[in-house]
Amino acid sequence: MIRRLSALYRNIFRKQRLDQDLEEELRGYFELVDGPGDPAHLEPIKESVRDIRTGASMDILLQDLRYAFRTLARNPSFSVIAVLTLALGIGANTTMFTIVNSVLLKPLPYPEPDRLLTLWEKQLSSDALGTVAPANFFDWREQTRSFAKMAALDPYPDFILNGYGAPQRLTGAAVSGDFFSLGFFAKPLVEHH
């Protein structure tokens, strides 16, 4: 591991020295075998050696980054537009992921959320879904064999809180007496401060 890291350091930060050593070694080899050779024959061999060195891909990445920064420095207005576009795109993607994660991917904060169902009533004359009539709910609860428990919830009414100060409008729900026995809530709905 240490040998690979030192080779990586040499190949990235001492590249000129390594290239000189490689050229001297190749020239010496060709002089031994064939006599003084054509320097054009050395370039393909040097390129293939450079391609297999440790950190060759990192060296290419660094060259690309240097080129990108030089190009962006030459045209600052394009750079500002590119950075703003990237920031806007990243921000929009982050927002969408946060919404999708919290709504679709994260499990509900209830024990066994896959066993919870919501039932609605639908009139035959229209496609609109509506809340279940109280009489139907009581009939369903008494006659059900498919559900362990049933409770009713009407989330639409607004409540007015009268007391010592000015009246306040509260959003709440009307629920049947056995609603809280279903075990939905690990924490209390209202925290007192």
Backbone as JSON Lines, residues from 0, in Angstrom:
{"i":0,"aa":"M","n":[0.83,-1.2,0.0],"ca":[0.0,0.0,0.0],"c":[0.87,1.26,0.0]}
{"i":1,"aa":"I","n":[1.93,1.24,0.84],"ca":[2.82,2.4,0.9],"c":[3.55,2.59,-0.42]}
{"i":2,"aa":"R","n":[3.93,1.46,-1.04],"ca":[4.61,1.54,-2.34],"c":[3.7,2.15,-3.4]}
{"i":3,"aa":"R","n":[2.43,1.77,-3.37],"ca":[1.48,2.3,-4.36],"c":[1.25,3.81,-4.14]}
{"i":4,"aa":"L","n":[1.17,4.21,-2.86],"ca":[0.97,5.63,-2.58],"c":[2.19,6.46,-2.98]}
{"i":5,"aa":"S","n":[3.39,5.94,-2.73],"ca":[4.57,6.7,-3.14],"c":[4.68,6.75,-4.67]}
{"i":6,"aa":"A","n":[4.28,5.66,-5.34],"ca":[4.27,5.67,-6.81],"c":[3.26,6.68,-7.34]}
{"i":7,"aa":"L","n":[2.11,6.74,-6.68],"ca":[1.09,7.71,-7.07],"c":[1.62,9.13,-6.91]}
{"i":8,"aa":"Y","n":[2.28,9.39,-5.79],"ca":[2.87,10.72,-5.55],"c":[3.89,11.06,-6.64]}
{"i":9,"aa":"R","n":[4.79,10.13,-6.92],"ca":[5.81,10.37,-7.96],"c":[5.17,10.6,-9.32]}
{"i":10,"aa":"N","n":[4.18,9.79,-9.67],"ca":[3.58,9.87,-11.0],"c":[2.78,11.16,-11.2]}
{"i":11,"aa":"I","n":[2.29,11.75,-10.11],"ca":[1.51,12.99,-10.26],"c":[2.38,14.22,-10.08]}
{"i":12,"aa":"F","n":[3.21,14.24,-9.05],"ca":[3.94,15.46,-8.71],"c":[5.38,15.51,-9.24]}
{"i":13,"aa":"R","n":[5.91,14.39,-9.66],"ca":[7.27,14.38,-10.21],"c":[7.27,13.79,-11.61]}
{"i":14,"aa":"K","n":[6.28,14.19,-12.35],"ca":[6.07,13.61,-13.68],"c":[7.21,13.92,-14.65]}
{"i":15,"aa":"Q","n":[7.73,15.12,-14.63],"ca":[8.8,15.48,-15.57],"c":[10.04,14.63,-15.32]}
{"i":16,"aa":"R","n":[10.38,14.46,-14.07],"ca":[11.56,13.64,-13.74],"c":[11.36,12.2,-14.2]}
{"i":17,"aa":"L","n":[10.15,11.65,-13.97],"ca":[9.87,10.28,-14.42],"c":[9.93,10.17,-15.94]}
{"i":18,"aa":"D","n":[9.43,11.19,-16.65],"ca":[9.48,11.16,-18.11],"c":[10.93,11.2,-18.62]}
{"i":19,"aa":"Q","n":[11.76,12.01,-17.97],"ca":[13.17,12.06,-18.36],"c":[13.85,10.7,-18.12]}
{"i":20,"aa":"D","n":[13.58,10.1,-16.95],"ca":[14.16,8.79,-16.65],"c":[13.69,7.74,-17.66]}
{"i":21,"aa":"L","n":[12.4,7.78,-18.02],"ca":[11.85,6.83,-18.98],"c":[12.52,7.0,-20.35]}
{"i":22,"aa":"E","n":[12.68,8.25,-20.78],"ca":[13.3,8.49,-22.08],"c":[14.75,8.01,-22.1]}
{"i":23,"aa":"E","n":[15.5,8.3,-21.02],"ca":[16.89,7.84,-20.95],"c":[16.97,6.31,-20.98]}
{"i":24,"aa":"E","n":[16.06,5.67,-20.25],"ca":[16.06,4.21,-20.2],"c":[15.73,3.62,-21.57]}
{"i":25,"aa":"L","n":[14.74,4.18,-22.26],"ca":[14.38,3.68,-23.59],"c":[15.5,3.93,-24.61]}
{"i":26,"aa":"R","n":[16.11,5.11,-24.56],"ca":[17.23,5.4,-25.49],"c":[18.38,4.42,-25.24]}
{"i":27,"aa":"G","n":[18.69,4.18,-23.97],"ca":[19.75,3.23,-23.64],"c":[19.43,1.83,-24.14]}
{"i":28,"aa":"Y","n":[18.2,1.41,-24.01],"ca":[17.8,0.08,-24.48],"c":[17.93,-0.02,-25.99]}
{"i":29,"aa":"F","n":[17.42,0.99,-26.72],"ca":[17.49,0.94,-28.18],"c":[18.93,1.03,-28.69]}
{"i":30,"aa":"E","n":[19.78,1.78,-27.99],"ca":[21.18,1.86,-28.41],"c":[21.87,0.51,-28.21]}
{"i":31,"aa":"L","n":[21.49,-0.21,-27.15],"ca":[22.07,-1.54,-26.93],"c":[21.62,-2.54,-27.98]}
{"i":32,"aa":"V","n":[20.34,-2.48,-28.33],"ca":[19.78,-3.49,-29.23],"c":[20.01,-3.13,-30.69]}
{"i":33,"aa":"D","n":[19.63,-1.89,-31.1],"ca":[19.65,-1.52,-32.51],"c":[20.65,-0.44,-32.85]}
{"i":34,"aa":"G","n":[21.32,0.13,-31.92],"ca":[22.14,1.3,-32.19],"c":[21.28,2.54,-32.03]}
{"i":35,"aa":"P","n":[21.81,3.74,-32.27],"ca":[20.99,4.95,-32.11],"c":[19.76,4.88,-33.0]}
{"i":36,"aa":"G","n":[18.57,5.02,-32.37],"ca":[17.33,4.87,-33.12],"c":[16.64,6.19,-33.38]}
{"i":37,"aa":"D","n":[15.56,6.09,-34.1],"ca":[14.74,7.26,-34.43],"c":[13.92,7.65,-33.18]}
{"i":38,"aa":"P","n":[13.98,8.92,-32.72],"ca":[13.21,9.32,-31.53],"c":[11.71,9.2,-31.72]}
{"i":39,"aa":"A","n":[11.23,9.16,-32.96],"ca":[9.79,9.02,-33.2],"c":[9.29,7.67,-32.72]}
{"i":40,"aa":"H","n":[10.16,6.64,-32.7],"ca":[9.75,5.32,-32.24],"c":[9.55,5.3,-30.72]}
{"i":41,"aa":"L","n":[10.14,6.26,-30.02],"ca":[10.04,6.28,-28.56],"c":[8.67,6.76,-28.07]}
{"i":42,"aa":"E","n":[8.04,7.67,-28.78],"ca":[6.79,8.28,-28.31],"c":[5.67,7.27,-28.06]}
{"i":43,"aa":"P","n":[5.36,6.33,-28.99],"ca":[4.28,5.37,-28.7],"c":[4.57,4.51,-27.47]}
{"i":44,"aa":"I","n":[5.83,4.17,-27.28],"ca":[6.2,3.34,-26.12],"c":[6.03,4.16,-24.84]}
{"i":45,"aa":"K","n":[6.48,5.42,-24.87],"ca":[6.34,6.28,-23.7],"c":[4.86,6.47,-23.35]}
{"i":46,"aa":"E","n":[4.01,6.65,-24.35],"ca":[2.58,6.84,-24.09],"c":[1.96,5.59,-23.46]}
{"i":47,"aa":"S","n":[2.34,4.42,-23.95],"ca":[1.77,3.19,-23.37],"c":[2.24,2.99,-21.93]}
{"i":48,"aa":"V","n":[3.5,3.38,-21.63],"ca":[3.99,3.29,-20.25],"c":[3.25,4.28,-19.36]}
{"i":49,"aa":"R","n":[3.02,5.48,-19.85],"ca":[2.29,6.49,-19.06],"c":[0.86,6.02,-18.76]}
{"i":50,"aa":"D","n":[0.25,5.33,-19.72],"ca":[-1.14,4.89,-19.54],"c":[-1.3,3.85,-18.44]}
{"i":51,"aa":"I","n":[-0.25,3.06,-18.17],"ca":[-0.39,2.0,-17.16],"c":[0.21,2.39,-15.81]}
{"i":52,"aa":"R","n":[0.74,3.6,-15.7],"ca":[1.29,4.06,-14.42],"c":[0.19,4.21,-13.38]}
{"i":53,"aa":"T","n":[0.56,4.05,-12.12],"ca":[-0.38,4.29,-11.02],"c":[-0.77,5.76,-11.03]}
{"i":54,"aa":"G","n":[-2.07,6.03,-10.98],"ca":[-2.55,7.41,-10.94],"c":[-2.69,8.06,-12.3]}
{"i":55,"aa":"A","n":[-2.63,7.27,-13.38],"ca":[-2.76,7.87,-14.71],"c":[-4.13,8.52,-14.88]}
{"i":56,"aa":"S","n":[-5.18,7.89,-14.39],"ca":[-6.52,8.47,-14.52],"c":[-6.64,9.74,-13.68]}
{"i":57,"aa":"M","n":[-5.97,9.78,-12.51],"ca":[-5.99,10.98,-11.69],"c":[-5.24,12.12,-12.38]}
{"i":58,"aa":"D","n":[-4.17,11.79,-13.07],"ca":[-3.42,12.79,-13.8],"c":[-4.29,13.38,-14.92]}
{"i":59,"aa":"I","n":[-5.02,12.54,-15.6],"ca":[-5.92,13.02,-16.66],"c":[-7.0,13.91,-16.07]}
{"i":60,"aa":"L","n":[-7.54,13.51,-14.91],"ca":[-8.55,14.33,-14.24],"c":[-7.98,15.69,-13.86]}
{"i":61,"aa":"L","n":[-6.78,15.73,-13.31],"ca":[-6.17,17.0,-12.96],"c":[-5.94,17.89,-14.19]}
{"i":62,"aa":"Q","n":[-5.52,17.28,-15.31],"ca":[-5.36,18.04,-16.55],"c":[-6.7,18.62,-17.01]}
{"i":63,"aa":"D","n":[-7.75,17.81,-16.92],"ca":[-9.08,18.28,-17.33],"c":[-9.56,19.41,-16.44]}
{"i":64,"aa":"L","n":[-9.32,19.3,-15.13],"ca":[-9.72,20.37,-14.21],"c":[-8.96,21.66,-14.48]}
{"i":65,"aa":"R","n":[-7.66,21.56,-14.73],"ca":[-6.88,22.76,-15.06],"c":[-7.41,23.43,-16.33]}
{"i":66,"aa":"Y","n":[-7.7,22.61,-17.33],"ca":[-8.24,23.14,-18.59],"c":[-9.6,23.81,-18.35]}
{"i":67,"aa":"A","n":[-10.45,23.17,-17.54],"ca":[-11.78,23.73,-17.26],"c":[-11.67,25.07,-16.53]}
{"i":68,"aa":"F","n":[-10.79,25.15,-15.53],"ca":[-10.63,26.41,-14.81],"c":[-10.05,27.51,-15.7]}
{"i":69,"aa":"R","n":[-9.1,27.16,-16.57],"ca":[-8.56,28.17,-17.49],"c":[-9.66,28.68,-18.43]}
{"i":70,"aa":"T","n":[-10.49,27.77,-18.93],"ca":[-11.57,28.15,-19.83],"c":[-12.59,29.03,-19.11]}
{"i":71,"aa":"L","n":[-12.95,28.67,-17.88],"ca":[-13.92,29.46,-17.13],"c":[-13.35,30.84,-16.77]}
{"i":72,"aa":"A","n":[-12.04,30.93,-16.51],"ca":[-11.43,32.21,-16.17],"c":[-11.4,33.14,-17.38]}
{"i":73,"aa":"R","n":[-11.33,32.6,-18.59],"ca":[-11.31,33.43,-19.79],"c":[-12.65,34.08,-20.07]}
{"i":74,"aa":"N","n":[-13.75,33.44,-19.64],"ca":[-15.08,33.96,-19.92],"c":[-15.89,34.0,-18.62]}
{"i":75,"aa":"P","n":[-15.74,35.05,-17.81],"ca":[-16.38,35.07,-16.49],"c":[-17.91,35.13,-16.54]}
{"i":76,"aa":"S","n":[-18.49,35.76,-17.55],"ca":[-19.96,35.82,-17.6],"c":[-20.54,34.43,-17.83]}
{"i":77,"aa":"F","n":[-19.92,33.65,-18.7],"ca":[-20.37,32.27,-18.89],"c":[-20.2,31.47,-17.61]}
{"i":78,"aa":"S","n":[-19.11,31.72,-16.89],"ca":[-18.85,31.01,-15.63],"c":[-19.94,31.29,-14.62]}
{"i":79,"aa":"V","n":[-20.33,32.55,-14.49],"ca":[-21.39,32.92,-13.53],"c":[-22.7,32.24,-13.92]}
{"i":80,"aa":"I","n":[-23.04,32.27,-15.2],"ca":[-24.29,31.64,-15.66],"c":[-24.24,30.13,-15.41]}
{"i":81,"aa":"A","n":[-23.1,29.51,-15.69],"ca":[-22.97,28.06,-15.48],"c":[-23.11,27.7,-14.01]}
{"i":82,"aa":"V","n":[-22.46,28.48,-13.13],"ca":[-22.54,28.2,-11.69],"c":[-23.96,28.41,-11.19]}
{"i":83,"aa":"L","n":[-24.62,29.49,-11.63],"ca":[-26.01,29.72,-11.2],"c":[-26.95,28.62,-11.71]}
{"i":84,"aa":"T","n":[-26.74,28.18,-12.93],"ca":[-27.56,27.09,-13.47],"c":[-27.36,25.81,-12.67]}
{"i":85,"aa":"L","n":[-26.1,25.5,-12.37],"ca":[-25.83,24.31,-11.55],"c":[-26.45,24.44,-10.16]}
{"i":86,"aa":"A","n":[-26.32,25.61,-9.54],"ca":[-26.88,25.81,-8.2],"c":[-28.4,25.65,-8.23]}
{"i":87,"aa":"L","n":[-29.04,26.21,-9.24],"ca":[-30.49,26.1,-9.36],"c":[-30.91,24.64,-9.58]}
{"i":88,"aa":"G","n":[-30.19,23.94,-10.45],"ca":[-30.51,22.54,-10.7],"c":[-30.3,21.67,-9.47]}
{"i":89,"aa":"I","n":[-29.19,21.88,-8.78],"ca":[-28.92,21.09,-7.57],"c":[-29.96,21.39,-6.5]}
{"i":90,"aa":"G","n":[-30.31,22.67,-6.35],"ca":[-31.32,23.04,-5.36],"c":[-32.67,22.43,-5.67]}
{"i":91,"aa":"A","n":[-33.07,22.47,-6.95],"ca":[-34.36,21.88,-7.33],"c":[-34.37,20.37,-7.11]}
{"i":92,"aa":"N","n":[-33.27,19.7,-7.47],"ca":[-33.19,18.25,-7.26],"c":[-33.2,17.89,-5.78]}
{"i":93,"aa":"T","n":[-32.52,18.67,-4.97],"ca":[-32.51,18.42,-3.53],"c":[-33.9,18.59,-2.95]}
{"i":94,"aa":"T","n":[-34.59,19.63,-3.36],"ca":[-35.96,19.85,-2.89],"c":[-36.88,18.71,-3.29]}
{"i":95,"aa":"M","n":[-36.8,18.29,-4.56],"ca":[-37.66,17.2,-5.03],"c":[-37.34,15.89,-4.28]}
{"i":96,"aa":"F","n":[-36.05,15.61,-4.07],"ca":[-35.7,14.39,-3.34],"c":[-36.21,14.45,-1.92]}
{"i":97,"aa":"T","n":[-36.11,15.6,-1.27],"ca":[-36.6,15.74,0.09],"c":[-38.1,15.46,0.16]}
{"i":98,"aa":"I","n":[-38.83,16.0,-0.79],"ca":[-40.28,15.78,-0.81],"c":[-40.6,14.32,-1.09]}
{"i":99,"aa":"V","n":[-39.98,13.76,-2.12],"ca":[-40.25,12.35,-2.45],"c":[-39.83,11.43,-1.31]}
{"i":100,"aa":"N","n":[-38.7,11.72,-0.68],"ca":[-38.24,10.89,0.43],"c":[-39.22,10.95,1.6]}
{"i":101,"aa":"S","n":[-39.68,12.14,1.96],"ca":[-40.56,12.25,3.12],"c":[-41.97,11.73,2.83]}
{"i":102,"aa":"V","n":[-42.42,11.84,1.58],"ca":[-43.79,11.42,1.26],"c":[-43.86,9.95,0.83]}
{"i":103,"aa":"L","n":[-42.93,9.51,0.01],"ca":[-43.04,8.18,-0.58],"c":[-42.08,7.14,-0.01]}
{"i":104,"aa":"L","n":[-40.85,7.52,0.29],"ca":[-39.84,6.54,0.64],"c":[-39.76,6.24,2.13]}
{"i":105,"aa":"K","n":[-39.95,7.24,2.96],"ca":[-39.84,7.05,4.4],"c":[-41.07,6.31,4.91]}
{"i":106,"aa":"P","n":[-40.88,5.33,5.78],"ca":[-42.06,4.65,6.31],"c":[-42.85,5.56,7.25]}
{"i":107,"aa":"L","n":[-44.13,5.29,7.36],"ca":[-44.96,6.06,8.28],"c":[-44.52,5.82,9.71]}
{"i":108,"aa":"P","n":[-44.72,6.79,10.59],"ca":[-44.24,6.64,11.97],"c":[-45.19,5.82,12.84]}
{"i":109,"aa":"Y","n":[-45.79,4.79,12.28],"ca":[-46.7,3.93,13.03],"c":[-46.16,2.52,13.02]}
{"i":110,"aa":"P","n":[-46.5,1.74,14.05],"ca":[-46.11,0.33,13.99],"c":[-46.91,-0.37,12.89]}
{"i":111,"aa":"E","n":[-46.24,-1.16,12.09],"ca":[-46.84,-1.91,10.97],"c":[-47.69,-1.0,10.06]}
{"i":112,"aa":"P","n":[-47.09,0.01,9.44],"ca":[-47.86,0.93,8.61],"c":[-48.48,0.27,7.38]}
{"i":113,"aa":"D","n":[-47.93,-0.86,6.95],"ca":[-48.49,-1.53,5.78],"c":[-49.84,-2.18,6.08]}
{"i":114,"aa":"R","n":[-50.24,-2.22,7.34],"ca":[-51.53,-2.82,7.71],"c":[-52.62,-1.78,7.93]}
{"i":115,"aa":"L","n":[-52.32,-0.49,7.74],"ca":[-53.31,0.58,7.92],"c":[-54.04,0.83,6.61]}
{"i":116,"aa":"L","n":[-55.34,1.02,6.7],"ca":[-56.16,1.29,5.53],"c":[-57.08,2.46,5.81]}
{"i":117,"aa":"T","n":[-57.44,3.17,4.77],"ca":[-58.45,4.22,4.85],"c":[-59.62,3.79,3.97]}
{"i":118,"aa":"L","n":[-60.8,3.82,4.51],"ca":[-61.99,3.46,3.74],"c":[-62.8,4.72,3.46]}
{"i":119,"aa":"W","n":[-63.32,4.8,2.25],"ca":[-64.15,5.92,1.83],"c":[-65.45,5.37,1.28]}
{"i":120,"aa":"E","n":[-66.46,6.22,1.23],"ca":[-67.69,5.85,0.56],"c":[-67.76,6.55,-0.79]}
{"i":121,"aa":"K","n":[-68.38,5.87,-1.75],"ca":[-68.53,6.45,-3.08],"c":[-69.97,6.25,-3.5]}
{"i":122,"aa":"Q","n":[-70.62,7.32,-3.92],"ca":[-71.98,7.22,-4.4],"c":[-71.97,6.69,-5.82]}
{"i":123,"aa":"L","n":[-72.97,5.9,-6.16],"ca":[-73.04,5.33,-7.5],"c":[-73.24,6.4,-8.57]}
{"i":124,"aa":"S","n":[-73.86,7.51,-8.21],"ca":[-74.17,8.54,-9.2],"c":[-72.96,9.43,-9.53]}
{"i":125,"aa":"S","n":[-71.9,9.39,-8.72],"ca":[-70.74,10.23,-9.01],"c":[-69.45,9.46,-8.67]}
{"i":126,"aa":"D","n":[-68.34,10.0,-9.13],"ca":[-67.05,9.37,-8.85],"c":[-66.38,9.94,-7.6]}
{"i":127,"aa":"A","n":[-67.03,10.89,-6.95],"ca":[-66.42,11.56,-5.81],"c":[-66.41,10.64,-4.59]}
{"i":128,"aa":"L","n":[-65.28,10.66,-3.88],"ca":[-65.16,9.91,-2.64],"c":[-65.58,10.81,-1.49]}
{"i":129,"aa":"G","n":[-66.26,10.23,-0.52],"ca":[-66.71,11.01,0.62],"c":[-66.46,10.24,1.91]}
{"i":130,"aa":"T","n":[-66.63,10.95,3.02],"ca":[-66.47,10.28,4.3],"c":[-67.62,9.3,4.51]}
{"i":131,"aa":"V","n":[-67.37,8.34,5.34],"ca":[-68.34,7.28,5.59],"c":[-69.43,7.81,6.53]}
{"i":132,"aa":"A","n":[-70.65,7.53,6.19],"ca":[-71.76,7.92,7.05],"c":[-71.65,7.18,8.38]}
{"i":133,"aa":"P","n":[-71.99,7.83,9.5],"ca":[-71.84,7.19,10.81],"c":[-72.56,5.84,10.91]}
{"i":134,"aa":"A","n":[-73.75,5.74,10.37],"ca":[-74.49,4.47,10.46],"c":[-73.75,3.36,9.71]}
{"i":135,"aa":"N","n":[-73.22,3.67,8.55],"ca":[-72.45,2.68,7.79],"c":[-71.19,2.27,8.55]}
{"i":136,"aa":"F","n":[-70.51,3.26,9.16],"ca":[-69.32,2.93,9.93],"c":[-69.64,1.96,11.05]}
{"i":137,"aa":"F","n":[-70.7,2.21,11.79],"ca":[-71.05,1.31,12.9],"c":[-71.4,-0.08,12.39]}
{"i":138,"aa":"D","n":[-72.1,-0.15,11.24],"ca":[-72.42,-1.46,10.65],"c":[-71.13,-2.18,10.23]}
{"i":139,"aa":"W","n":[-70.23,-1.48,9.57],"ca":[-68.98,-2.09,9.13],"c":[-68.18,-2.61,10.33]}
{"i":140,"aa":"R","n":[-68.1,-1.8,11.37],"ca":[-67.3,-2.18,12.54],"c":[-67.88,-3.42,13.21]}
{"i":141,"aa":"E","n":[-69.2,-3.52,13.27],"ca":[-69.81,-4.69,13.91],"c":[-69.7,-5.95,13.05]}
{"i":142,"aa":"Q","n":[-69.74,-5.81,11.74],"ca":[-69.81,-6.97,10.86],"c":[-68.46,-7.36,10.24]}
{"i":143,"aa":"T","n":[-67.42,-6.61,10.49],"ca":[-66.15,-6.89,9.81],"c":[-65.49,-8.15,10.34]}
{"i":144,"aa":"R","n":[-64.89,-8.89,9.41],"ca":[-64.06,-10.04,9.76],"c":[-62.64,-9.84,9.21]}
{"i":145,"aa":"S","n":[-62.46,-8.79,8.41],"ca":[-61.18,-8.55,7.75],"c":[-60.26,-7.62,8.53]}
{"i":146,"aa":"F","n":[-60.82,-6.82,9.41],"ca":[-60.03,-5.82,10.12],"c":[-59.99,-6.13,11.61]}
{"i":147,"aa":"A","n":[-58.84,-5.92,12.21],"ca":[-58.71,-6.14,13.66],"c":[-59.48,-5.07,14.42]}
{"i":148,"aa":"K","n":[-59.38,-3.82,14.0],"ca":[-60.07,-2.7,14.64],"c":[-60.45,-1.7,13.58]}
{"i":149,"aa":"M","n":[-61.46,-0.9,13.88],"ca":[-61.87,0.19,13.0],"c":[-62.17,1.41,13.85]}
{"i":150,"aa":"A","n":[-61.83,2.58,13.32],"ca":[-62.14,3.85,13.97],"c":[-62.51,4.86,12.9]}
{"i":151,"aa":"A","n":[-63.3,5.86,13.29],"ca":[-63.74,6.88,12.34],"c":[-62.98,8.17,12.59]}
{"i":152,"aa":"L","n":[-62.77,8.91,11.49],"ca":[-62.05,10.17,11.56],"c":[-62.69,11.14,10.58]}
{"i":153,"aa":"D","n":[-63.03,12.34,11.06],"ca":[-63.55,13.4,10.2],"c":[-62.61,14.59,10.36]}
{"i":154,"aa":"P","n":[-61.65,14.77,9.43],"ca":[-60.62,15.8,9.62],"c":[-61.03,17.21,9.21]}
{"i":155,"aa":"Y","n":[-62.24,17.4,8.77],"ca":[-62.59,18.67,8.16],"c":[-63.06,19.77,9.11]}
{"i":156,"aa":"P","n":[-63.66,19.47,10.24],"ca":[-64.24,20.58,11.01],"c":[-63.17,21.51,11.6]}
{"i":157,"aa":"D","n":[-63.51,22.78,11.64],"ca":[-62.68,23.77,12.34],"c":[-63.31,23.99,13.7]}
{"i":158,"aa":"F","n":[-62.46,24.18,14.68],"ca":[-62.93,24.39,16.04],"c":[-62.54,25.8,16.48]}
{"i":159,"aa":"I","n":[-63.37,26.41,17.29],"ca":[-63.09,27.72,17.84],"c":[-62.77,27.52,19.32]}
{"i":160,"aa":"L","n":[-61.6,28.02,19.72],"ca":[-61.18,27.92,21.11],"c":[-61.48,29.24,21.78]}
{"i":161,"aa":"N","n":[-62.41,29.2,22.75],"ca":[-62.75,30.39,23.53],"c":[-62.12,30.24,24.9]}
{"i":162,"aa":"G","n":[-61.67,31.29,25.42],"ca":[-61.06,31.24,26.74],"c":[-60.82,32.63,27.24]}
{"i":163,"aa":"Y","n":[-59.68,32.83,27.83],"ca":[-59.36,34.13,28.43],"c":[-59.0,35.18,27.4]}
{"i":164,"aa":"G","n":[-58.42,34.8,26.3],"ca":[-58.02,35.76,25.26],"c":[-59.03,35.77,24.13]}
{"i":165,"aa":"A","n":[-58.55,36.24,22.99],"ca":[-59.4,36.27,21.8],"c":[-59.63,34.85,21.3]}
{"i":166,"aa":"P","n":[-60.78,34.58,20.71],"ca":[-61.05,33.23,20.17],"c":[-60.04,32.89,19.08]}
{"i":167,"aa":"Q","n":[-59.67,31.64,19.04],"ca":[-58.72,31.17,18.03],"c":[-59.32,30.01,17.26]}
{"i":168,"aa":"R","n":[-59.06,30.0,15.94],"ca":[-59.53,28.89,15.09],"c":[-58.48,27.78,15.13]}
{"i":169,"aa":"L","n":[-58.91,26.58,15.44],"ca":[-58.02,25.42,15.51],"c":[-58.43,24.41,14.46]}
{"i":170,"aa":"T","n":[-57.47,23.78,13.84],"ca":[-57.75,22.7,12.92],"c":[-57.64,21.41,13.7]}
{"i":171,"aa":"G","n":[-58.63,20.56,13.56],"ca":[-58.63,19.31,14.31],"c":[-59.41,18.26,13.57]}
{"i":172,"aa":"A","n":[-59.9,17.3,14.28],"ca":[-60.67,16.22,13.68],"c":[-61.64,15.69,14.72]}
{"i":173,"aa":"A","n":[-62.76,15.27,14.22],"ca":[-63.71,14.55,15.08],"c":[-63.4,13.07,14.89]}
{"i":174,"aa":"V","n":[-63.21,12.33,15.98],"ca":[-62.85,10.92,15.9],"c":[-63.77,10.1,16.77]}
{"i":175,"aa":"S","n":[-63.86,8.81,16.43],"ca":[-64.66,7.91,17.26],"c":[-63.88,7.59,18.54]}
{"i":176,"aa":"G","n":[-64.57,7.09,19.55],"ca":[-63.97,6.86,20.86],"c":[-62.81,5.88,20.85]}
{"i":177,"aa":"D","n":[-62.79,4.95,19.91],"ca":[-61.72,3.94,19.89],"c":[-60.56,4.31,18.96]}
{"i":178,"aa":"F","n":[-60.54,5.54,18.48],"ca":[-59.51,5.96,17.53],"c":[-58.1,5.81,18.12]}
{"i":179,"aa":"F","n":[-57.88,6.28,19.33],"ca":[-56.54,6.26,19.92],"c":[-56.12,4.87,20.37]}
{"i":180,"aa":"S","n":[-57.04,3.95,20.47],"ca":[-56.67,2.58,20.87],"c":[-56.04,1.82,19.71]}
{"i":181,"aa":"L","n":[-56.07,2.38,18.49],"ca":[-55.46,1.69,17.35],"c":[-53.94,1.71,17.43]}
{"i":182,"aa":"G","n":[-53.37,2.54,18.27],"ca":[-51.92,2.56,18.45],"c":[-51.18,3.31,17.37]}
{"i":183,"aa":"F","n":[-51.82,4.29,16.73],"ca":[-51.15,5.07,15.69],"c":[-50.01,5.91,16.24]}
{"i":184,"aa":"F","n":[-50.22,6.44,17.41],"ca":[-49.37,7.54,17.85],"c":[-48.4,7.08,18.91]}
{"i":185,"aa":"A","n":[-47.11,7.13,18.54],"ca":[-46.07,6.81,19.52],"c":[-45.84,8.01,20.43]}
{"i":186,"aa":"K","n":[-46.08,9.24,19.91],"ca":[-45.94,10.45,20.69],"c":[-47.32,11.07,20.85]}
{"i":187,"aa":"P","n":[-47.54,11.87,21.86],"ca":[-48.83,12.54,21.98],"c":[-49.03,13.53,20.84]}
{"i":188,"aa":"L","n":[-50.31,13.71,20.45],"ca":[-50.61,14.63,19.37],"c":[-50.32,16.06,19.74]}
{"i":189,"aa":"V","n":[-50.59,16.44,20.97],"ca":[-50.4,17.8,21.41],"c":[-49.35,17.8,22.51]}
{"i":190,"aa":"E","n":[-48.35,18.63,22.35],"ca":[-47.33,18.75,23.37],"c":[-47.63,20.0,24.18]}
{"i":191,"aa":"H","n":[-47.62,19.87,25.47],"ca":[-47.88,21.02,26.36],"c":[-46.56,21.65,26.73]}
{"i":192,"aa":"H","n":[-46.51,22.96,26.67],"ca":[-45.28,23.68,27.01],"c":[-45.49,24.45,28.29]}
